């Protein structure tokens, strides 16, 4: 039940991120005055990243809802719980990697350890932790148990903690952007 309620909050946060992404200010000449809910902008990597993440959170909603059902056999558990969980984890890995690649400007490691890079890196670590959690929660019909329940729970908690740290790191980034846009102290522009 805790994971299901958490998945609803998680999907709500991903939906807000999606709205933020598709309603980002395209520039002073093209200011939008209406809220958009759906767009098709496949040339934008942030559009792909936030869209894939939103789909992944919906998979987690499905898997955590089905996990509430009592009396599932191993086959039913795999079909109703583990597969959506694994698909959600794959979506998070893809989304996290796309965001990381966008911040780095290329596909691999960067030497510029900016605040944006730290946010993308800690979120990517969270995505990897959720993927490990999904694999660790795989139901093993031969033993009748979970591969590693403790590992699954710990990596789920680690993934959530990484996303929390990434969200907290967004606060100084947001303050820096607001300061630069309002013509305030340039000190924040270099954080």
Secondary structure, DSSP 8 states (H G I E B T S, - for coil): -HHHHHHHHHHHHHHHHHHHHHT----GGG---S--S----TT-HHHHHHHHHHHHHHHHHHHHHHHT-SS--HHHHIIIIIHHHHHHHHHHHHHHHHHHHHHHSSSS--S---HHHHHHHHHHHHHHHHHHHHHHT-EETTTTEETTHHHHHHHHHHHHHHHHHHHHHHHHHHHHHHHHHTT--GGGGG-
